[in-house]
Amino acid sequence: MDHFTTSRLTAERLHDGHLADLVALHLDAEVSRFIGGVRSAEATKTYLAVNMAHWDRHGFGLWALRTKDGDFAGRAGLRHLDVDGLDEVEIFYAFKRASWGQQLASEIASALTDIAFTRLALPSLVGLVYPDNSASRRVLEKSGFALERSTMRPGGEMVIYRARRAAKS
């Protein structure tokens, strides 16, 4: 599933052509404060390579997001992540500041959750969030995720939210 659309966004499987947009996103200190801090162009190039390899290994991963006008809006995806020694699949997203306040994160979180449970048949998803990132916490809660617990990560304390696929009747 290389592409999908929501009512206001087009998602495209990550590729080398997205590097410049990702560099700009990752250099914005305000955007990056809740995604591990500002990344240099070189670190973003490595990030891109790691996320493209995830696609090759798992058949899903990170998508670049564009508005209906074709403007880069951000990035979002599903990825395997070690969480306290367990292989989990994480939902994650980051948007340019110009895209904030438009409910785009809720829109993409809903779409990714649906993809995870209906197309990929994953049993659950986690979202890892810094405790003071109230906006992202609200997005996850609106998308059906429930607070599960806290954990320590390399970037500090995080809270883990989880959504589970509904059992078939």
N, C-alpha and C positions, 0 to 999 in steps of 0.2 A: 504494500500500500504506500506507494511513493508520494501520492498527492491526496488531499482531501480538502473540502471546503466547509465552512460554517456560514452563517448568514452574512458575516462581514469580513471574513478572513479566508485566504487561500494558504494552505500549508504544502510545502514542497520538501521532499527528502533533502537533507543537508548534502551539499557538494562543495567543491573547491571555489566555485563562483560566489559563495556566500561569505568568503573570508573578510572582505572589506566591511560589509555590514556588521559582522560579528565583532570585528576589531573596534569599530565605532561604539557599539553597544557596550562592550567590555571596558572601554576606556572611560566611560561615564561613571564617575565616582558615586553619584546618587543612585543610579541603576544597580551598580555592582556591590553596594554595601550589604545586600542580603543574598548575594550569590558567590560569596567567597572573596570579595574584594576586586579591585581593579586588576585586570590582566593586560600585560604588554601584548604587542602585536605577535611576538614570538610565542608567548604562552597561549594566545588564542589560536595560533596556527597548530600547536600541539593539541589543543582542545578539539579543534575541527577534525584532526586526524583520528583521535581517539573515538570521537562520536561517529565518524564515517565507518570505522572498523566495527563499532557496535552494530551498525546496520548490517554489515556483511556477516557477522556472527549470528545475529538473532532475528533478522528480518524486520526489525522496527528500531526506532531510535529518536533522533532529533530532527525536527522540521523547522525550516525557516518560514516565518509568517509574513504575509503581505496583505495590505488592505486591498479592497476591490479596485482601487486606483493604481495598484502595483507598487506602492511605497512599502519599504521594509518596516515592519511593525515590531518584530522581536523574534524570539525563538521559543520553542516548547517541545516537549517530548516525553517519551517513556524509556527508561533505561534500567538495566540490571545494576544493582548497587549492594555492596556488602554493608549490612546494618547489624552491628553487634554480632558478627559471625554468621549471619543468615543471608542467603541470597534473596533479595527483595526486588521488586520492580517499582521504581519511583516515578511519579509524575512530577514534572518540573516545567517552569516557564519564566521568561523575563521579557519585558517590553520596554521599548524606547520611552523616554519621559513624555514625548508628544502623544503617546498612545494611552497614557495613564488616565484613569477616571472615566473611561468609556465602557467599562464592564467587559473588555476584551479578554482579560484573564479568566473571568468566570465562563465566558463563551468557549474558550479553548480548553479549559479544565473539564467542562462538561463533555465536549467532543472526545477528548483523550480518554476519559473514564469510560465512555461508551465503546470506543475502539478496543480498549483493554479487555472489557468484559464480554462484548458481543463478537468481535472479530478475532481477538487473540485468545479468548476464553481463559484469561488469567483468573486465578481464584481471589486475588486481592491486589491492591495498590497501596503504596505508602507515599506520603508527602512529608518531607523533612523541612522544618521551618524554624528560623530563629524565633525565640519566644516573643520578642518585641516587634515582629513583623505582622502587625495586626491585619494589614490588608490581605496578605497571602493566607493568613489563618481564616479570614472570612470567606475567601474564595473557596478554600477546601471545604469548609463547613457547608457552604451553599451547594457544593457539588456532591454532598452525601458522605463526606469523610468525617470521622469522629476522632477526637483526641484520644490517643492510646497511652503515651508515656513520654518521658524525657529521656535523652541520651546525650552522651558527650561525643563530639566529633572533632576532627582536627581544627575546625574553625570555632569551637566552643560548644556551649550547650544548645541543643536543638530539641524541638518537640516533634513527635512522630504522630501523624494522622494516618488513619487507615480507612479504606472503603473495601467492602467485600462484594463479590458478585452474588447476586440473588440466586438462591437455589431454584432449580427447575421443578415445576409442579408435576 
